[in-house]
Amino acid sequence: MRVTTEHGPGFAELRPLKDPVHVAADGGFPVYPDLPYRLTEDKGHPDPDGVLPHVMATLSAYSYAGFDQESDPGTVAMMATRLGLEKNRCRTFEQRVDALYIASAAYLLQDEDRRTAILCYRGTQPEDIISILTDADVRPDTLRVDLGDDRGPYPVHAGFYRNMRATRYAVLGSLERAVRGESIDPEEPGTRGGGLEALYITGHSLGAAMAALMAVTLLHEPRYAPVARCLRAVYTFGQPMLGGPELAEACERATDGHGNHPLRDRLLRYIYDRDVVPALPPRPVGPYAPFGREFHFRRARHGLDAVFAATADAATEAVALPGDLLTGADPVRRLRRIASVPERATGHGWTERRAPAPHYPQMDSLAGLAVVAPLAFLAARLALTRSLPFKYSFEDHGPGHYVNALAPPGVLSEFGDRL
């Protein structure tokens, strides 16, 4: 395993020849001067001001930084400073075993006062075949967790689970240090303050799946209770599904020691428009189901574009209805989706999908993955075909879409500087 540590720069280092901090009504540097306070105050999740979703999406996006398939903690530490965590500590844990499809990387950030930590998992690297094969390793593994009255075992996506476990022990060792008020950098001696108060877990794509599995692991294992008590929320972006309906239902029912439902209420899944990955794995490989709260972003569509999108969605759902009847699946769920199509096609912005409205549906066939999503990606490259109403798209999975769509009003960019 490769473990590296970087210290984030100060504000002055990132603004040469300028004031270290420039707070202005129309945006300044750092992006969120009060970020350390926001992370600990816990105003509710998702953050009503939209700051924390944007911060988590940005760190998830920059976790892809690196050279020759190696992580780049310096870039992540720098971006954390730009967002508002000056002089942070960033420790990276990487494990790679090509033959087992392991390409795991986790970044652990700690603020200067050692009150908060953000655990960010890296997603699938587009140029790395082993990372891609991790996503394709859909054969079920066994997840043995005790979720209160639900004791499993549960089938879970083998690739996701193996990659999370590859670095788990090292991550938990550093989190244990943070709980005691120590630096996650073992070269720094001594303690500071009262120890870790707030932990956030985040990631995009494969990283999102690993983040969700880490949350499940923390909350089921009594020995991890000192760390789990600090967990404020899990923010995931473009997250694929982890396991079957039994696991999803057990996670929804699971409570902590105070009667709260952390995996139901504080695991927040963000889906950008027609992102294909949250619909995966496809139904032919087995039934999968999501858990937690779902927030879906729709781009604004007008005129014929909106009509075409609504028609395409309704036609796709209607074509799959006979298959539900033949396989014994619930046809009422399909009919609800058909009824909700016009609203989904014409609305825009972020909305939470609440019951009884259906979740973002699991892909019904391999055609969506092998044909529809790649065609949508290619169509997005040309102005003439950009607005064609594909049901799924690889283009919409890009982490930059999540960063831009979640930026609160007045935030110009994650760099916090005007030209």
C-alpha positions in Angstrom: 0.0 0.0 0.0 1.2 3.5 -0.8 0.5 6.1 1.9 1.4 9.7 1.4 0.8 12.9 3.3 0.7 16.5 2.1 0.1 19.7 4.1 -2.3 22.2 2.5 -1.0 25.7 1.7 -2.0 28.9 3.5 -4.3 31.4 1.8 -1.3 33.8 1.1 0.5 31.1 -0.9 -2.4 30.8 -3.3 -2.9 34.6 -3.8 0.6 36.0 -4.6 0.7 39.8 -4.8 -2.9 39.9 -3.4 -4.6 40.1 -0.1 -4.6 36.6 1.4 -8.4 36.8 2.0 -10.7 38.8 -0.2 -14.3 38.6 1.0 -16.8 40.3 -1.3 -20.5 40.0 -1.9 -20.0 38.9 -5.5 -17.4 36.2 -4.6 -13.9 36.2 -3.2 -11.1 34.1 -1.9 -11.4 31.6 -0.3 -14.6 30.4 -1.7 -16.1 29.8 1.7 -14.2 31.7 4.4 -16.4 30.2 7.1 -16.1 26.6 5.9 -14.5 25.2 9.1 -17.4 26.6 11.1 -20.0 25.3 8.6 -18.6 21.8 8.8 -19.0 21.6 12.5 -22.2 23.6 13.1 -24.4 20.9 11.5 -27.4 23.0 10.2 -28.9 19.9 8.7 -28.4 17.8 5.6 -28.3 18.6 2.9 -26.9 21.9 3.9 -29.7 24.4 3.4 -27.2 27.0 2.0 -25.9 24.5 -0.6 -22.3 25.0 0.5 -21.5 21.5 1.7 -22.9 19.7 -1.4 -20.7 22.0 -3.5 -17.6 21.4 -1.4 -18.1 17.6 -1.4 -18.7 17.5 -5.2 -15.6 19.6 -5.8 -13.3 17.5 -3.6 -14.8 14.3 -5.3 -14.0 15.8 -8.7 -10.4 16.7 -7.8 -9.7 13.3 -6.2 -9.2 12.1 -9.8 -6.0 14.2 -10.0 -2.8 12.2 -10.5 0.0 11.1 -12.7 0.6 7.6 -14.1 -2.3 6.1 -12.1 -0.9 7.5 -8.8 -2.9 9.9 -6.6 -2.0 13.5 -6.1 -2.7 14.6 -2.5 -1.1 17.9 -3.1 -3.8 18.9 -5.6 -6.6 17.8 -3.3 -5.0 19.7 -0.3 -4.7 22.8 -2.5 -8.3 22.7 -3.5 -9.4 22.2 0.1 -7.5 25.4 0.9 -9.2 27.2 -2.0 -12.5 26.1 -0.7 -11.7 27.4 2.9 -9.7 24.7 4.8 -6.4 26.5 5.2 -3.3 24.5 6.1 -5.2 21.3 6.1 -3.6 17.8 6.3 -4.3 15.4 3.4 -3.4 11.7 3.7 -3.8 9.4 0.8 -4.2 5.6 0.9 -3.7 3.6 -2.3 -3.9 -0.1 -2.9 -3.5 -1.7 -6.3 -3.7 -5.4 -7.2 -4.4 -5.7 -11.0 -5.2 -9.4 -11.0 -8.0 -8.8 -8.4 -9.3 -5.6 -10.1 -8.3 -3.5 -7.1 -7.5 0.1 -7.8 -8.5 1.8 -4.5 -7.6 5.3 -3.4 -8.9 7.3 -0.5 -8.1 10.8 0.6 -8.5 11.8 4.2 -8.6 15.6 4.9 -8.2 17.1 8.4 -8.7 20.8 9.2 -5.9 22.8 11.0 -7.8 22.7 14.3 -8.4 18.9 14.0 -12.2 19.3 14.6 -13.3 18.1 11.2 -12.4 15.4 8.6 -13.5 14.6 5.1 -13.0 11.1 3.7 -13.1 11.3 -0.1 -12.9 8.2 -2.3 -11.6 8.4 -5.9 -13.9 7.1 -8.6 -13.2 5.1 -11.8 -10.2 6.5 -13.7 -11.2 6.6 -17.4 -7.7 5.6 -18.7 -7.2 2.8 -16.3 -8.6 -0.6 -17.4 -8.2 -2.2 -14.0 -10.4 0.6 -12.5 -13.0 0.0 -15.2 -12.9 -3.8 -14.6 -13.7 -3.0 -10.9 -17.0 -1.6 -12.0 -17.7 -4.6 -14.3 -17.0 -7.1 -11.5 -20.7 -7.4 -10.7 -20.7 -11.0 -9.4 -22.1 -10.8 -5.8 -19.8 -10.9 -2.7 -21.2 -11.5 0.8 -21.6 -8.5 3.1 -21.9 -9.6 6.6 -23.2 -6.7 8.7 -25.5 -6.4 11.7 -28.0 -3.7 11.0 -30.0 -4.0 14.2 -32.7 -6.6 13.6 -31.4 -7.3 10.1 -28.3 -9.5 10.3 -27.8 -10.5 6.7 -25.7 -11.8 5.0 -26.4 -9.6 1.9 -25.2 -10.0 -1.6 -23.2 -6.9 -2.6 -21.3 -5.7 -5.7 -17.9 -7.5 -5.4 -15.8 -4.9 -7.1 -17.0 -2.0 -5.0 -16.8 -4.0 -1.7 -13.2 -5.3 -2.4 -11.9 -1.8 -3.2 -13.4 -0.3 -0.1 -11.9 -3.0 2.1 -8.5 -2.7 0.5 -7.8 0.6 2.3 -10.3 0.4 5.1 -8.0 -0.6 7.9 -5.5 2.2 7.1 -8.2 4.8 6.8 -9.7 3.8 10.2 -6.2 3.9 11.8 -5.9 7.6 10.8 -9.5 8.3 11.8 -8.8 6.9 15.2 -5.9 9.3 15.6 -8.2 12.2 14.6 -10.8 11.1 17.2 -8.0 11.5 19.9 -7.1 15.0 18.6 -3.9 13.8 17.0 -2.8 14.8 13.5 -3.5 12.3 10.7 0.2 13.0 9.8 2.0 10.6 12.1 5.1 12.9 11.9 3.3 15.5 13.9 3.3 14.8 17.6 0.8 15.9 20.3 -2.9 16.5 20.5 -5.0 19.5 19.9 -8.5 20.5 21.2 -11.2 17.9 22.0 -10.6 15.7 19.0 -12.7 15.0 15.9 -16.2 16.5 16.0 -17.5 16.1 12.5 -16.8 13.5 9.8 -18.0 13.6 6.2 -17.7 10.9 3.6 -18.0 11.6 -0.1 -17.1 10.4 -3.6 -18.1 10.3 -7.2 -19.0 7.1 -9.3 -17.0 4.2 -7.9 -15.8 6.5 -5.2 -19.4 7.2 -4.3 -20.1 3.4 -4.0 -17.1 3.0 -1.7 -18.2 6.0 0.4 -21.7 4.4 0.9 -20.2 1.1 1.8 -17.8 2.7 4.3 -20.8 4.3 6.0 -22.5 1.0 6.3 -19.4 -0.5 7.7 -18.9 2.2 10.3 -22.4 2.1 11.5 -22.7 -1.7 11.9 -19.4 -2.4 13.8 -19.5 -1.6 17.5 -15.7 -1.2 17.6 -16.0 1.7 15.2 -18.5 3.6 17.4 -16.0 6.4 18.4 -15.6 7.2 14.7 -19.3 6.6 13.7 -20.5 9.0 16.4 -18.7 11.8 14.5 -20.3 11.0 11.1 -22.5 13.9 10.0 -23.4 13.0 6.5 -22.4 11.0 3.3 -22.6 13.0 0.1 -22.4 10.9 -3.1 -22.5 11.9 -6.8 -23.4 9.6 -9.7 -23.4 6.7 -7.3 -24.2 3.2 -8.7 -26.3 0.8 -6.7 -24.5 -1.5 -4.2 -26.7 -4.5 -3.5 -30.1 -6.0 -3.7 -33.5 -4.8 -2.3 -32.8 -6.7 1.0 -29.7 -4.7 1.7 -31.4 -1.4 0.7 -34.4 -2.1 3.0 -32.1 -3.1 5.9 -30.1 0.1 5.5 -33.3 2.2 5.5 -34.5 0.6 8.7 -31.1 0.6 10.5 -30.8 3.0 13.5 -28.0 4.3 15.6 -27.9 4.4 19.4 -30.2 7.4 19.5 -33.0 6.0 17.3 -31.9 8.0 14.2 -31.8 6.5 10.7 -28.4 7.7 9.4 -28.3 5.5 6.3 -31.9 6.6 5.4 -31.7 10.3 6.3 -28.0 11.3 6.0 -26.8 9.4 3.0 -27.5 11.9 0.2 -27.3 10.7 -3.4 -27.1 13.3 -6.2 -27.9 12.4 -9.8 -27.2 14.8 -12.7 -29.9 14.7 -15.4 -29.5 11.5 -17.5 -26.4 10.1 -15.8 -26.2 6.4 -16.7 -24.2 5.2 -13.7 -26.9 5.6 -11.0 -29.1 3.1 -13.1 -26.3 0.5 -12.9 -25.8 -2.4 -12.6 -28.4 -3.3 -15.2 -31.3 -5.6 -14.2 -30.0 -8.7 -16.3 -27.1 -9.1 -13.8 -29.6 -9.2 -10.8 -31.9 -7.0 -8.8 -30.3 -3.9 -7.3 -31.9 -1.2 -5.2 -30.7 2.2 -3.8 -31.1 3.6 -0.3 -30.7 7.0 1.3 -32.2 10.3 0.0 -32.1 11.0 -3.8 -31.7 14.4 -5.4 -32.1 14.7 -9.1 -31.0 17.6 -11.3 -32.9 18.2 -14.6 -31.6 20.6 -17.2 -34.2 23.2 -18.4 -35.9 22.0 -21.5 -38.3 24.1 -23.6 -40.6 23.6 -26.6 -40.0 20.6 -28.8 -37.0 19.5 -26.7 -39.3 19.1 -23.6 -42.0 17.3 -25.7 -39.4 14.9 -27.3 -37.9 14.2 -23.9 -41.2 13.4 -22.3 -42.3 11.2 -25.2 -39.0 9.3 -25.2 -39.2 8.6 -21.5 -42.8 7.5 -21.6 -42.1 5.2 -24.6 -39.2 3.6 -22.9 -41.2 2.9 -19.8 -44.2 1.6 -21.7 -42.0 -0.8 -23.8 -40.6 -2.3 -20.6 -44.0 -2.8 -19.0 -44.8 -6.2 -20.7 -41.4 -7.5 -19.4 -42.4 -6.6 -15.9 -45.6 -8.7 -16.2 -43.6 -11.7 -17.6 -40.9 -11.6 -14.9 -43.2 -10.9 -12.0 -41.9 -7.4 -11.3 -44.2 -4.8 -9.9 -46.1 -3.2 -12.8 -47.6 -0.5 -10.6 -44.1 0.9 -10.1 -43.7 1.1 -13.8 -47.0 2.8 -14.3 -46.1 5.4 -11.7 -42.9 6.2 -13.6 -44.9 6.6 -16.8 -47.3 9.0 -15.1 -44.4 11.0 -13.7 -42.5 11.4 -17.0 -44.1 14.7 -18.1 -43.2 16.3 -14.8 -39.6 15.0 -14.9 -39.1 16.1 -18.5 -40.3 19.7 -18.1 -39.1 20.5 -14.5 -35.5 21.7 -14.0 -33.1 22.2 -11.2 -32.5 20.0 -8.1 -35.5 18.2 -6.6 -35.7 15.5 -4.0 -37.5 12.3 -5.1 -39.7 11.4 -2.2 -41.9 8.3 -1.7 -44.2 7.3 -3.2 -42.4 8.7 -6.2 -40.1 6.0 -7.6 -36.3 6.2 -7.4 -34.1 6.6 -10.4 -34.8 3.2 -12.0 -32.4 0.4 -12.5 -31.5 -0.1 -16.1 -33.8 -2.7 -17.7 -31.5 -4.1 -20.3 -27.8 -4.1 -21.4 -28.8 -2.0 -24.5 -29.0 1.1 -22.4 -25.3 0.6 -21.3 -24.0 -0.7 -24.6 -25.9 1.5 -27.1 -28.0 4.3 -25.7 -25.4 5.9 -23.2 -22.5 5.8 -25.7 -24.7 7.3 -28.5 -25.8 10.1 -26.1 -22.1 10.8 -25.3 -21.3 11.2 -29.0 -24.4 13.2 -29.7 -23.4 15.7 -27.0 -20.3 16.6 -28.9 -22.3 18.1 -31.8 -24.6 21.1 -31.6 -27.1 19.6 -34.1 -27.7 16.5 -32.0 -27.0 17.8 -28.5 -30.6 18.0 -27.4 -31.7 14.6 -28.6 -33.7 12.9 -25.8 -31.6 9.9 -24.9 -32.7 8.2 -21.7 -29.1 7.7 -20.4 -25.9 9.4 -21.1 -22.2 8.9 -20.1 -21.7 12.6 -20.8 -23.9 13.5 -17.8 -21.7 11.4 -15.5 -18.8 13.8 -15.7 -17.9 15.1 -12.2 -17.7 18.7 -13.5 -21.4 18.6 -14.1 -22.0 18.0 -10.5 -19.6 20.7 -9.4 -21.3 23.3 -11.6 -24.9 22.3 -10.9 -24.3 22.4 -7.2 -22.5 25.8 -7.0 -24.7 28.2 -4.9 -25.7 31.5 -6.5 -22.8 33.9 -6.6 -20.0 31.3 -6.6 -18.0 31.8 -9.7 -15.8 28.8 -9.5 -14.0 26.4 -7.1 -10.9 28.6 -7.4 -12.5 31.6 -5.7 -10.8 34.2 -7.9 -11.9 36.5 -10.6 -9.7 36.9 -13.7 
